[in-house]
């Protein structure tokens, strides 16, 4: 899905490059058919598609900045979503809720014990130790992806 979005964004860039090459080839063909010498045709090619032209350098620079921005944006989104966190030993984040601009309430699974923590800048405080662990999302959702997809598709057919 990401590749499809990227290909849609970069298709105009690829087409513009191809059009520039085609234009240079047409100019070369017209110069050669007009009876000009080979050196004049070579000068026409160099002037039409100079790879170090300022427009080409700007296009290259902007393309690189776009890709770098896309990578940084995806990294920021992944960090904010918290989906790709490495499990440290027996600790696992079960869930979290943002309470303000910089304050969060986080439910941590440490072995068989669940802790409700308040997290603020410079401070982490235990709010409650749960006697009975809350069910996690994985255990409350029955079946794998294929079963859930089939269930959703069957709901759509019955409606």
Short mmCIF file of the C-alpha atoms (twelve columns), coordinates in Angstrom:
data_MODEL
# 
_entry.id   MODEL 
# 
loop_
_atom_site.group_PDB 
_atom_site.id 
_atom_site.type_symbol 
_atom_site.label_atom_id 
_atom_site.label_alt_id 
_atom_site.label_comp_id 
_atom_site.label_asym_id 
_atom_site.label_seq_id 
_atom_site.Cartn_x 
_atom_site.Cartn_y 
_atom_site.Cartn_z 
_atom_site.pdbx_PDB_model_num 
ATOM 1   C CA . UNK A 1   0.000   0.000   0.000   1 
ATOM 2   C CA . UNK A 2   2.863   2.335   0.804   1 
ATOM 3   C CA . UNK A 3   4.514   1.408   -2.498  1 
ATOM 4   C CA . UNK A 4   1.348   2.307   -4.383  1 
ATOM 5   C CA . UNK A 5   1.245   5.718   -2.709  1 
ATOM 6   C CA . UNK A 6   4.925   6.290   -3.440  1 
ATOM 7   C CA . UNK A 7   4.532   5.252   -7.074  1 
ATOM 8   C CA . UNK A 8   1.641   7.711   -7.463  1 
ATOM 9   C CA . UNK A 9   3.742   10.508  -6.018  1 
ATOM 10  C CA . UNK A 10  6.852   9.781   -8.088  1 
ATOM 11  C CA . UNK A 11  5.096   8.976   -11.393 1 
ATOM 12  C CA . UNK A 12  4.952   12.667  -12.469 1 
ATOM 13  C CA . UNK A 13  8.663   13.024  -11.694 1 
ATOM 14  C CA . UNK A 14  9.523   9.994   -13.824 1 
ATOM 15  C CA . UNK A 15  7.304   11.238  -16.651 1 
ATOM 16  C CA . UNK A 16  8.953   14.657  -16.624 1 
ATOM 17  C CA . UNK A 17  12.390  13.023  -16.886 1 
ATOM 18  C CA . UNK A 18  11.211  10.861  -19.784 1 
ATOM 19  C CA . UNK A 19  9.684   13.877  -21.547 1 
ATOM 20  C CA . UNK A 20  12.961  15.764  -21.185 1 
ATOM 21  C CA . UNK A 21  14.888  12.883  -22.750 1 
ATOM 22  C CA . UNK A 22  12.359  12.562  -25.572 1 
ATOM 23  C CA . UNK A 23  12.561  16.315  -26.262 1 
ATOM 24  C CA . UNK A 24  16.365  16.113  -26.455 1 
ATOM 25  C CA . UNK A 25  16.135  13.167  -28.865 1 
ATOM 26  C CA . UNK A 26  13.671  15.077  -31.076 1 
ATOM 27  C CA . UNK A 27  15.953  18.120  -31.157 1 
ATOM 28  C CA . UNK A 28  18.897  15.901  -32.120 1 
ATOM 29  C CA . UNK A 29  16.895  14.274  -34.899 1 
ATOM 30  C CA . UNK A 30  15.758  17.646  -36.260 1 
ATOM 31  C CA . UNK A 31  19.335  18.981  -36.227 1 
ATOM 32  C CA . UNK A 32  20.618  15.887  -38.027 1 
ATOM 33  C CA . UNK A 33  17.846  16.019  -40.648 1 
ATOM 34  C CA . UNK A 34  18.508  19.695  -41.339 1 
ATOM 35  C CA . UNK A 35  21.955  18.743  -42.599 1 
ATOM 36  C CA . UNK A 36  24.044  20.220  -39.821 1 
ATOM 37  C CA . UNK A 37  27.367  18.675  -38.980 1 
ATOM 38  C CA . UNK A 38  27.812  16.107  -36.234 1 
ATOM 39  C CA . UNK A 39  29.598  18.599  -34.000 1 
ATOM 40  C CA . UNK A 40  26.704  21.053  -34.170 1 
ATOM 41  C CA . UNK A 41  24.285  18.228  -33.332 1 
ATOM 42  C CA . UNK A 42  26.464  17.230  -30.377 1 
ATOM 43  C CA . UNK A 43  26.457  20.825  -29.136 1 
ATOM 44  C CA . UNK A 44  22.657  20.858  -29.406 1 
ATOM 45  C CA . UNK A 45  22.409  17.658  -27.336 1 
ATOM 46  C CA . UNK A 46  24.743  18.993  -24.649 1 
ATOM 47  C CA . UNK A 47  22.775  22.221  -24.368 1 
ATOM 48  C CA . UNK A 48  19.382  20.487  -24.275 1 
ATOM 49  C CA . UNK A 49  20.042  17.781  -21.683 1 
ATOM 50  C CA . UNK A 50  23.015  18.930  -19.637 1 
ATOM 51  C CA . UNK A 51  22.898  16.702  -16.538 1 
ATOM 52  C CA . UNK A 52  24.525  19.429  -14.443 1 
ATOM 53  C CA . UNK A 53  21.995  22.097  -15.414 1 
ATOM 54  C CA . UNK A 54  20.638  24.090  -12.507 1 
ATOM 55  C CA . UNK A 55  17.075  22.776  -13.036 1 
ATOM 56  C CA . UNK A 56  18.285  19.171  -12.839 1 
ATOM 57  C CA . UNK A 57  20.219  19.870  -9.645  1 
ATOM 58  C CA . UNK A 58  17.198  21.535  -8.028  1 
ATOM 59  C CA . UNK A 59  14.982  18.635  -9.057  1 
ATOM 60  C CA . UNK A 60  17.469  16.142  -7.614  1 
ATOM 61  C CA . UNK A 61  17.826  18.114  -4.370  1 
ATOM 62  C CA . UNK A 62  14.068  18.491  -3.896  1 
ATOM 63  C CA . UNK A 63  13.537  14.781  -4.605  1 
ATOM 64  C CA . UNK A 64  16.133  13.802  -2.004  1 
ATOM 65  C CA . UNK A 65  14.610  16.173  0.549   1 
ATOM 66  C CA . UNK A 66  11.168  14.708  -0.156  1 
ATOM 67  C CA . UNK A 67  12.400  11.149  0.446   1 
ATOM 68  C CA . UNK A 68  14.256  12.187  3.608   1 
ATOM 69  C CA . UNK A 69  11.160  13.986  4.896   1 
ATOM 70  C CA . UNK A 70  9.041   10.935  4.153   1 
ATOM 71  C CA . UNK A 71  11.406  8.689   6.124   1 
ATOM 72  C CA . UNK A 72  11.473  11.073  9.081   1 
ATOM 73  C CA . UNK A 73  7.681   11.458  8.990   1 
ATOM 74  C CA . UNK A 74  7.131   7.694   9.022   1 
ATOM 75  C CA . UNK A 75  9.594   7.303   11.908  1 
ATOM 76  C CA . UNK A 76  7.730   9.974   13.885  1 
ATOM 77  C CA . UNK A 77  4.340   8.330   13.234  1 
ATOM 78  C CA . UNK A 78  5.672   4.912   14.288  1 
ATOM 79  C CA . UNK A 79  7.153   6.389   17.455  1 
ATOM 80  C CA . UNK A 80  3.906   8.164   18.332  1 
ATOM 81  C CA . UNK A 81  1.763   5.093   17.701  1 
ATOM 82  C CA . UNK A 82  3.987   2.918   19.937  1 
ATOM 83  C CA . UNK A 83  3.384   -0.159  17.807  1 
ATOM 84  C CA . UNK A 84  7.016   -1.105  17.244  1 
ATOM 85  C CA . UNK A 85  8.452   -1.190  20.735  1 
ATOM 86  C CA . UNK A 86  10.954  -3.823  21.711  1 
ATOM 87  C CA . UNK A 87  10.004  -5.858  24.760  1 
ATOM 88  C CA . UNK A 88  12.574  -5.447  27.530  1 
ATOM 89  C CA . UNK A 89  12.731  -8.668  29.510  1 
ATOM 90  C CA . UNK A 90  9.324   -9.415  31.009  1 
ATOM 91  C CA . UNK A 91  7.980   -5.868  30.610  1 
ATOM 92  C CA . UNK A 92  5.286   -5.015  28.101  1 
ATOM 93  C CA . UNK A 93  3.120   -1.943  27.574  1 
ATOM 94  C CA . UNK A 94  -0.489  -3.131  27.524  1 
ATOM 95  C CA . UNK A 95  -2.072  0.245   26.852  1 
ATOM 96  C CA . UNK A 96  -1.787  3.951   27.360  1 
ATOM 97  C CA . UNK A 97  -3.891  7.084   27.437  1 
ATOM 98  C CA . UNK A 98  -2.791  10.669  26.967  1 
ATOM 99  C CA . UNK A 99  -4.089  12.878  29.773  1 
ATOM 100 C CA . UNK A 100 -2.645  16.172  28.585  1 
ATOM 101 C CA . UNK A 101 0.063   17.686  26.453  1 
ATOM 102 C CA . UNK A 102 2.864   15.822  28.243  1 
ATOM 103 C CA . UNK A 103 1.120   13.531  30.733  1 
ATOM 104 C CA . UNK A 104 0.130   9.921   30.135  1 
ATOM 105 C CA . UNK A 105 -1.392  7.008   32.041  1 
ATOM 106 C CA . UNK A 106 0.235   3.715   31.033  1 
ATOM 107 C CA . UNK A 107 -0.688  0.122   31.885  1 
ATOM 108 C CA . UNK A 108 2.449   -2.057  32.184  1 
ATOM 109 C CA . UNK A 109 2.570   -5.857  32.310  1 
ATOM 110 C CA . UNK A 110 5.501   -7.052  34.450  1 
ATOM 111 C CA . UNK A 111 5.350   -10.843 34.527  1 
ATOM 112 C CA . UNK A 112 1.902   -11.643 35.964  1 
ATOM 113 C CA . UNK A 113 1.457   -8.215  37.597  1 
ATOM 114 C CA . UNK A 114 -0.068  -5.179  35.938  1 
ATOM 115 C CA . UNK A 115 0.861   -1.676  37.060  1 
ATOM 116 C CA . UNK A 116 -0.986  1.530   36.285  1 
ATOM 117 C CA . UNK A 117 1.625   4.285   35.974  1 
ATOM 118 C CA . UNK A 118 1.337   8.034   35.689  1 
ATOM 119 C CA . UNK A 119 4.052   9.440   33.417  1 
ATOM 120 C CA . UNK A 120 4.916   13.137  33.338  1 
ATOM 121 C CA . UNK A 121 8.095   14.998  32.379  1 
ATOM 122 C CA . UNK A 122 10.720  14.046  34.939  1 
ATOM 123 C CA . UNK A 123 8.393   11.854  36.978  1 
ATOM 124 C CA . UNK A 124 6.889   8.336   36.868  1 
ATOM 125 C CA . UNK A 125 4.507   7.383   39.664  1 
ATOM 126 C CA . UNK A 126 2.692   4.131   40.431  1 
ATOM 127 C CA . UNK A 127 -1.022  4.897   40.531  1 
ATOM 128 C CA . UNK A 128 -2.319  1.388   41.209  1 
ATOM 129 C CA . UNK A 129 -1.217  -2.247  41.281  1 
ATOM 130 C CA . UNK A 130 -3.949  -4.433  39.794  1 
ATOM 131 C CA . UNK A 131 -4.791  -7.614  41.702  1 
ATOM 132 C CA . UNK A 132 -6.426  -9.224  38.669  1 
ATOM 133 C CA . UNK A 133 -4.775  -8.454  35.338  1 
ATOM 134 C CA . UNK A 134 -6.978  -6.828  32.741  1 
ATOM 135 C CA . UNK A 135 -7.432  -8.880  29.572  1 
ATOM 136 C CA . UNK A 136 -5.165  -7.728  26.788  1 
ATOM 137 C CA . UNK A 137 -6.442  -6.977  23.297  1 
ATOM 138 C CA . UNK A 138 -4.788  -10.061 21.833  1 
ATOM 139 C CA . UNK A 139 -6.616  -12.434 24.197  1 
ATOM 140 C CA . UNK A 140 -9.969  -10.649 23.876  1 
ATOM 141 C CA . UNK A 141 -9.932  -10.851 20.065  1 
ATOM 142 C CA . UNK A 142 -10.730 -14.386 19.037  1 
ATOM 143 C CA . UNK A 143 -9.109  -15.853 15.956  1 
ATOM 144 C CA . UNK A 144 -6.425  -14.730 13.608  1 
ATOM 145 C CA . UNK A 145 -6.517  -12.217 10.814  1 
ATOM 146 C CA . UNK A 146 -8.159  -14.551 8.298   1 
ATOM 147 C CA . UNK A 147 -10.998 -15.369 10.704  1 
ATOM 148 C CA . UNK A 148 -11.590 -11.700 11.519  1 
ATOM 149 C CA . UNK A 149 -11.577 -10.800 7.813   1 
ATOM 150 C CA . UNK A 150 -14.085 -13.559 7.058   1 
ATOM 151 C CA . UNK A 151 -16.299 -12.340 9.913   1 
ATOM 152 C CA . UNK A 152 -16.246 -8.749  8.593   1 
ATOM 153 C CA . UNK A 153 -16.967 -9.881  5.036   1 
ATOM 154 C CA . UNK A 154 -19.890 -12.037 6.227   1 
ATOM 155 C CA . UNK A 155 -21.338 -9.031  8.093   1 
ATOM 156 C CA . UNK A 156 -21.175 -7.033  4.880   1 
ATOM 157 C CA . UNK A 157 -23.013 -9.771  2.915   1 
ATOM 158 C CA . UNK A 158 -25.767 -10.151 5.512   1 
ATOM 159 C CA . UNK A 159 -26.509 -6.395  5.606   1 
# 
